Amino acid sequence: MERIGFWKSLVRSFTPRFCKQIAYQPFGRSFKYLSLFVLLISIIVSLFISLNIKKGLEGANQWVKENLPGKIKEYLPGEMRIEKGKLAADFPQPFIKEASKGEFAFIVDTTGKITSLDGYKNGILLTQDKIITKAYKGPGRVEIEKMDIKEIGDSLIIQPGDEEKGEIIRFISPPKSFVLSYDLIERWSKIAYKILFFPFLIFVFLYYLISKLLQVMLFSLVSLSARAFYRIRLSYENLLNIGIYTLTPITLLAVLFILANIRVPFFPLIYILVYSMLLILGVSACRVEE
């Protein structure tokens, strides 16, 4: 039996007559084709996802540069220090910053005047010795958690960064320190989408491979019906071979719609109808073998 390369098989799979050439080949050869085909579309889809992430990160970097300096000053007007498990701040207190029309509050009060987040649905309260968080989960469902400041460490200084140096915020825990800067965020974002490409590729490959195999087996009911109707002597393995190759056109169309961000109404139904039609045409093409 003539061996046909992957690319030729890919092109010829758009012609139902090609099914009479591959129907009787070993299933392993068809599975190899499916694996290569799935790998191809997985690379394309993963690149598309990664490039979109890159674009999103670039937009996030721009937002950070334009908005974060002001936000840091709003929520951290000065230096905060943890010394021997106690919090101190060099700005007037109680310091209260509300957001979302009072739905959220960030409060710093080491004076003891404010000890709870009563009156707010969500918030964070820093007292001299505790961090209290409150989260509204729905009617009658409120989660309040408390953590001792000393769990963070015995010595920590949190400062607004030097804007002239491109700094956002500083965390100093002698002898170590960490400075979050715009350059650091930009470097992270440049490598993030590259690092994420391979996990995406593995996930997409496994997803497509498993889902396509399940589709081939599920739609073999259509192939079996066509075999009975045309009275063709094809084994179940032959029908699986046909099912694999006839997946190519409709799968490529689905991927094209994903890349072009096109939403087609009732596409799942269209997918079922087109794939079923291709299966019937592929099986009927094998009548020549009778």
N, C-alpha and C positions, 0 to 999 in steps of 0.2 A: 504493500500500500504506500502511495506517495506521501512523503512527509512534507508538510507545508509549514513554512516559517510563521512566526507570531504575527508579523506585520501584514503578510499576505492574508493570513486567516482573519485578521481584524477587518481588513477591507472587504474580503469576500463574504464575511458573515452578514453583510447587508443584503446579500442575494440568497433567497430561499433555496435556490438550486444547489448552493454550496453544501447543504445539509446531506445530500446523497453521497458526498465525498467523505464526510466526517462521521456519519452515523455509525459505521461499522468499525471505526478505529477503537483501540483500547481506551477505556475510560480514563486511565492514568494520563494519557496524552491530552484529553479534554480538560482534566483537572489542572494540568500544568498551564494550559492556555488561560483558564479562568484565573489562576493565581497571578499570572503575568498581567492579565487585563486588570484585575483588581489592584495590583501594585501600581500600575500606570495611573489609574484614576485616583488612587489614594495619594500619590505624589502630587497630582494636580490640585486636588481638594485641600491637602495639607498646606501646600504653598499658598493657596488662596486664603486660607484661614490665617496663616502666619503673616502674610502681607497686610491683611486687615488689622491684625493685632498691632503690627508695626505702625500702621497709619493711626490707629487709636492711641498708641503710646505717644506718638509725636504730638497729637492733639492734646493729650494729657500734660505733656511737658510744657506746651505753650500755656495751658491754663495755669499750671503751677507757677510759671514765671510771672504771669500777669496778676494772679490772685492770692497766692500763698503768703507773700510777705505781709499783706494786710491782715489775713486771717490769723497768722502767728501773733501779730501784735494785739489783735482783738482778744485772743484767748491766753496769751502769755505776755502781759505788759511789762514784765520784769523778770528777775531771776528767782528761781525756787531752789531750795537746798534741803537735802535730807542729811541730818547729822545725828548720829547715835539713835537712829530709828525714829526721829522726829522731823516733821516738815516745818520749814520756815520760808517766808516769802518777803521780798523787799518792796512790795507794792501795797497800796491801801486795801484793807479788808473790812468786811466781807467783799470779795470780788465776785460779782455775778454777771455771767454772760448768757443771755437767753437767745434762742433761735427757734425758727419754725413757729412764730407767733406764740411763744410761751410753752410750746410742747416739749422743748428740751432746754436744759440749763446746765451750764458748767460753772461750778462754784468752788472757790478757794477761800477757806476761812479757818485760820489757825487760832482765832481768838476764842472759839467756843460759843459764839453767838448762834451759828447755824449748825445743827447736828443731824438734820434729815433733809430729804428731798420732797417733803410734803408740799403739795401745791403744784407739782410738776409730774407729768406722765412719764417722762424719760429724763435722765440726767446723770451727771457725775459730780460727786462732792469730795473734795480733798480737805480733810481736817488735819489737825496736828499729828494725829497718829493713825488715821484710817483713810481708806479709799472706799467710798460707797457708790455703788451704781444702781440705777433703777431703770427697769424696762417694762413698758406697758405691752402686754401680750393679747389684750382683748378684755371684754367686760368681765370683771371679777378676777382677772389674771394679771398680777403684777409681780415681777421678780426683782428682789432686792438682794444684792450681794455686798459683803463687807470683807475687806482685806487689810491687814495691818501694814502700815507704811514700812515697818522694819523688815518685812518680807522682800522688799525691793532691794535693800542693802543698807549698810551703815553709813555710807557716804556717797552722795550723788548731787551733782549740780546741773540744773537745766536752765539754759540761757537762750534768749533769742539770738540768732546768728548775725554775723556782720554782713549787712546787705552789700556793702562795697566789695566784699570778697566773694560774693555769690553764695554766702552761707544762709541756711534756713533756720536751723536750730542746732544747739550744742548739748551733748550729754557728756559730762565729765565725772568720772569715777576714778580718782587717783589710784594708781598712776596711769590708768587708761582713759582715753577719751574718744568720742565719736562725733563727727560733724556731718550733718546731712546738708548737702549742697546741691545746687542746680547741676553742676558738672557730674556729680555722682549719680543723680537720678537719670541724667541723659546717658551716661555710660551703661547703667543697668538696663535702660529701655532698649539700647542698641543691641544688647546681647540676648535680651529676654526672648524675643520672637525667634531667634536662631535656636536657642536651647529648647523652646517649646515645639519646634518643628518635628523632631523625632518622636516625642510622645504622641503628638497628634497623628503622625504617620502610622505608628503601630496601632493606635486605637482605630483609626479610619480603615486601615487594611483589614483588621480582624472583624470589624463591623460589617464591611462590604462582603468579605469572603463568606462569613457565616450566613448573612442575610441572603446572599445570592444562591448559596447552596440550598437553603431552605425554600427559596422561591422555585428553584429548579425541581425540587422534589414535590412541592405543593402543586405546581402547575403541570406536573407529569400526568395529573388526572385529565387535563386537556389533551395531552399527547396520546394517552391511552384511548380516549374517546375517538380521536382522529384516526388512530391505528385501526380501531374496530370498524369505523365508518368506511375507510378506504380498503379494508381487508389486506393490510400489508404485514408481512412477516418481519416485525422488528422486535427485538428483545427490549427489556426494560432498560438495560445498559445503553442500547442504541438511542432510546428516547431521551435518556439523561444527556447523552452527547449532543443531541439536537437542542435540548433545553439550554445547555450552557452557551452554545454559539449564538442562538437566537436572542439571548439576553443582551448582546452587545449593542444593537441600535438603540433600544429604548433606554438602556442604562446611560449611554453617552448623551442622549437627549436630556435625561434627568440631570446629569452633571452639568451640561451646558446651561440649563435653567438656573442651577445653583450659582454658577460663575457669573451669569448675567443678571442675577438677582431678579429673575422673572417669576412671578407667581401665576401659575395657570389654574384657573378654576377647574375643580374636579379632576386634577391631574392623576390622583391614584386610580380613579376609574378609567381614565385614558390609558394609563400604564397597563392595567389589567387587560383591557380590550386589545391594545396593540400587541402586547406580548402573546396573548392567546392566538391572535391572528397569525403572528409570525410562526408560532409553534405548529399551527394547522398547515400553513403553507410549507413549512419545513418537512413535516411528515408526508404531506402529499407529494412533495418532490421526490420522495424515495420510491414512488410507484414504479419508476423506471427500472428498479432493481428486480421487480417481480417477473 
